[in-house]
Amino acid sequence: MKSPKILIVGGGTAGMSVAARLSQIVSKPDITIIDPSEVHYYQPLFTLVGAGIGKLSDTARSMQSLIPRGARWVRASVAEFEPQANRLQTDNGETWAYDFLVVCPGIQLDWKKVCGLENQVGRSSICSNYSVDNVEYTWDAIQKFKGGNAIFTFPNTPVKCAGAPQKIMYLAEHYWRKKKLRDQTNIYFMSAAGSIFGVKKYADTLETIVQKRGIHTQFRTLLESVDKEKKHASFKNLDSGTSEDISFDFIHVVPPMSAPDFVKNSPLANCDGWVDVDKYTLQHTAFSNIFALGDASSLPTSKTGAAIRRQAPIVVDHILALSEGRELTRRYNGYTSCPLVTGYGRLVLAEFDYDGNPAETFPFDQSKERRSMYLLKKHFLPKMYWHGMMRGRL
């Protein structure tokens, strides 16, 4: 059988996992990866970088070093999808045809949607672990903080690694407590979500933690603007519509996020802008030779690398099934994982499916804070990522 021509949009975790797995299975793969980035980052470690535990350089590999056998890398961005013609246009004027298309360009950070935030992250005690250019500034700001109001935010959009906004909060609180600054510090978790976490088993643990550590939580509350000169942040209550200003001496901001504009403005998107796929097969609802996974997909689960690890084998199997005339038999159950760092040396490993049912790996209660799970995140998971997922072995 002739190898199908497979085009992958995105060279992040999802794209590289699919490409690497295909290269392991298909004898003479014809794979093209389209991505403009020269550097590939292991983003789950950004939380630790922002807390002074790791180096940003440890999270990075050159894109070229990860391109698997039988694949080519096109350093470009997509300008337009033409799914009816089985092709797309790139921003350098080239046209690329395909037999199968995998869409996984990641997620877009919409800094402009918070008034006063664009181009202000990384200065004036305004930080964010979601900015690769400024994640190191988070640690700088944590160390320079001398007490006052510290605010941590969560937006009203889907975000990649939804636990990350509170992970850095727990680490910062732990650090300030060790530095004898806790009594001079008010910590606020201002979240547009309805609760601290979407799965009750783990939410119960986190609620106990914030109460024990004296963290003020306020839900259904959306960050609307940041004034770096006056050093205050404005929030809107999503239920009452009222607004309030809170002064800050430190603020960690999570920007609203969405699918990239070239996805939102394409025939592939649903009404919310995400690539519209069946949540079990990951096949596009209108174009049978198109699949999507990862952050830009419409899959109603948390946007994490652990979710991609379960999604990628299904996409690969279904591409091969269609090319061989077989039915699509595998099903994705929405599995995802969120390693919730709750302090230096502490972690709650949340694992669950579409229905919010715990889907735990280890034979113990993972809702408890454990040092072993912290070591798993810090040391084992990065090795599994680089030597397993990025090589098509997991």
N, C-alpha and C positions, 0 to 999 in steps of 0.2 A: 504494500500500500504506500502510495506517495504521501510524504509528510505534509500535513496541512500548513498553510501560511498563517501564522499566528502573530497578531499584533497586540502588544501590551502597552497601554498608556499608563505610565507611572513606574518609576524605579525605586519606590519605597519598599516597605515591608511586604505589602501585598504583591506588587509586581515582581519583585525579586524572588519571592517564595514560589510563585507560579512558574516563572521562567526556569528556576533551578530544578524544580520538580519535573517539569517537562523534559529538561535536558537529561535527567536521570533515566527517564522512561522511554523516550523516543530515540531511535537509533541515529537518525539524521534530522534533527529538528530544524525547522525554519522559523525562527523567532526573532522578532524585532521589538526592542524596548525603546519607547519614546519618553524622554525625560530631560529637562534642561539643566538639572543640577549636576555639578561635578563631584559633590560629596554626599554620601549616604550616612545618615545619623541613626544610631540606636537611641530613640527618644525616651524610652522608659527610664533611662539613667539621668535624664535632665533634672528630675526631682533631687537626686543625690548630689548632682553638680551644684544646684542652687542652694544646697545645705552644707556645702564645703566638704563633702565626703568623697567626691570623685572629680576627675578632670574632664573638661569638654573634649579634649583630644582623644580620650579613651572611648568616646561615643562615636567617633568618626572613622570611616573608611572611604577611600576613593571609589567613585562609582565604577570606574573601569576595572578595578580589582575584583568586583563582585559579578561582573557579567559572565554567565555560565557558558559552557561549551555549546556551540551551535547557535548562539544568539549574537545579534548585533545591537549596538547602542546608537541611537540617533539623538544627539543633543539638541533638542528642539521642544517647542510647546505646541499643543494642538490649537489650531485656529478654528476648525470647523469639522464636525462629524457629518458624513453623508451615508447613513446606514442603509438607505434604499439601494445605493450603488456599491455597498461593501468597501467603502474607502473613507479616508479622512485627509484633511489638509493641515499642514504644519505652518508655523509662523515664518518659516524660511522659504515658503513658496512651493514646497514639495507635496506630491500626492502619494499616499500610501494605501495600497489595496490589501485586502485580507480575506481569508476564508473564515477565520474566527477572530473576534475582537474581545480583549479583556480590558475593562475600564477600571482603573484603580489609581487615580492621580492624587489621592490624599484629600486633605481638607484645607479650606482657606480661612485665614485669620482676618476677621473684619474689624480692624482697629478703628476705622472711621466711624463705626456705629456707636462709639462712645465719645461724646463731645470732649475735646481737649486731650484725648489720649494719644492720637497718632503722632509719632515722632517724639513722644515724651517718655516712653519706657526706657529705663536705663539711666535715669537722672532724677534728681529731686526726690529721692526715696520712693520712686514709682518703679516697680519691678514686675517681671513676669517670667516664669519658667517656660512659657510657651514660645518665647522668642529666642531662637538660637543665637542671635547677635547679642542678647542681653541676659541670658540665663546666669552667666557668671556674676553679673551685677547684683543678682538676688542675694548671693552670699555676702557680697561687699556691704549691701544695705543692712542685712541681718546683723553683721558684726558691728556696724557703726551706730545701730539703734541704741539709744540710751534711756528708753522708756517713753510712755505716752500712749497714743492710740495706734494700734496696728490692725489694719483691715485686710481681709482676704475675701475675694469676690468669686461668684459663680454666675454665668449668664443664663439667659432663657432660651438658648439654642443647644442642640447636640454639640458636644465637644469631644475631642480625642482624649482618652483616658480621663473619664469623669471623676475619678478619685483624686487626681493630681492636685486640684485646687485646695483640698484639705490636707493632703500629705505634707505639703510645705508648711502649712500652718502648724501642724503637730511638731514638726522638726524645729521650726523657729521658736515655738513656745518652750520646747525642751531646752534649746540652747540658751534662751534668755533666763530660764529658771536656773540653769547651771551658773550663769553669770550674775546671779543675784539681782536680776532686773524685773523679776516677775511681779513683785509687789507694786512697782511703778508703772505697770503695763496693763492696758485694757485691750483684749483681743476680741475682734468681731469677725464672725463668719457671716457675710451678707450674701445670701443665695436666692436666686430666682426660682430654684426648685421648691417642691413642696415639703421635702424632708431631707435629712442628712444623707440618706442613701436609699436606693430603690428596693432593696431586698431586706425584709424585716430582720432576719437573723443577724445580719451584719450591722444594720441600722441600730439595733438594740445595744450592741457593743460600742458603737461610735457615740451614741447619745450618752452612755455612761462615761465615756472618756471626756467629752466636752464639759459635762457637769462636774466631774471630778477636778478638771484642770481650770475651771472657772472661765471657760470660753463662752462669750455671748453669741448665740445663734439667732439669726432672723431670716425666715424663709419667705418666699413669694416677694422678694425684694430685689429689684433690678438696678444695677449701676447705670446711671444715665450720663454723668459727666464727671470730669476730674479737673480741678483748678490747681495747677502746680504752684502758682504764685501765692494764693491764699491757703494752699494746702488743705483743701477740703474736697470731699466727694459727695455727689448728689445721688440719692437713691429714690426710686419710685416703688410704692407698694402696689403690686399687681392686682390686688383685690379691691382696695379702697381708692386707688388712684392718687393718693396723697404722696407728697415728696418730703424728704428730709435731708439735711446736710450734716455730715459728720467730718470733723477735722481729723487729719491723720499726720502721724510722724513717720509712718511706714505703710505702704499699700502694695499688696500683691494682686495684680489684675489678671483676670482670665477674659480675653476678648470674645465677643460673639463669633461663631464659626458657621461656615456654610460650605456647600460644594463649590469647587472652582467655577468662576463665571463661564468658562467655555463649556462646562457641563450644564449649568443652569439654563443657558441659552440654546441648548441643543435639543434635537428630537428624542434624546435618550432620557430626559429628565421627567420626573413626576411633578405634580403641582407645587411641591416644596423644594424642587431644585435638585433632588438626589437622583442618581441613576436608578431607574425603576425596574427592580428585579423581583422575581419570586423569592420569598424569604426561605424557602426550603431547598430549591434547586440552584439559586443564584443566577438563573437564566433571565434575560430581559423579557419583559412581559409582551413586547411587540416584535422584537427581532431575535429569532431563535439562535442565531450564531453569535450573539453578544452576551457576555457575562460580566458581572461586576462583583467586587468584594472590597472589604476594607472601608475606610472612612467616607468615601464619596458615594457609597451604595445606599439604597433605601432600607437595608436590613435593620429591623427594629431591635437592635441589641447594642450594647456598649461598644464604642469604637476603640478597640484595643488590639495590640499585637497578638495576644493570646487567642482572640476571636479569629484573627486571620489564620493562625496556625491550624484551626479546624476548617476554615472556609477554603483555603487554597487546594487541599487535596480533592475537594468536591468539584471545584471548577476544573481542575486538570482532568479528573475522571470523566466529567460530562463533556468536555471538549473531545476527548478521545472516543467516547461513546457515540457522539453525533458523527464523527468522522468515519466510524466503523458501522454505522447504521444500527446501533444499539439504543435501548431506552435509557432514560436518565433515572437511575434507581437510587442513588445516594441522597440522603436528606441531611440538611444542617438544622440542628435543634436550637440554635441561638446561643450555644455555649460561649461564654466569655469569662475572663478572669481579671480581677483587679487587685493587685498586691497593695494593700493599704498600709503604707508606712505610718506608724503612729508615734514615732520617736526614734532617737538614735538606738539601734539595736532591737527595735520592736516592729512587728508587722502582723496584720490580719490579712490572711489570704482568702479573698472572696472569689468564689467560683459559682456560676449559676447559668440557667438556660433562659429561653424566651419567656417562660411562665414565671420567672423569678424563683424557681426551685433551686436550692443549693445543689451543685454538681461537683462535689469536692473530690480531690485526687487522693488525699492522704487519710489514713485510718484514725483520725482524731478530729476533734472539734476545731475547725479552722476559723471560727469566729473569735477565738481567744488570741490575745497578743502573744507572739512567740518570737524568740530570738532566732530559732532555726529557720523560720520563714523569711526573716530579714536577711540572713546569710544566703538563703536561696536566691532572693532578688538581687543582692549585691554581687554575688560571685558566680552562681551556677547559671542563672537565666541569661546573662550576657554571652556566656560560652555556648549555651544551647542555641542562642540566636545566630551568632556568627558561624559556628561550625555545624549547626543542624539546619535551621530554617533557610539560611542563605546558601546552603549547599544542596538543598532539596532532599535532605535526609529525615526531616521531621515535618 
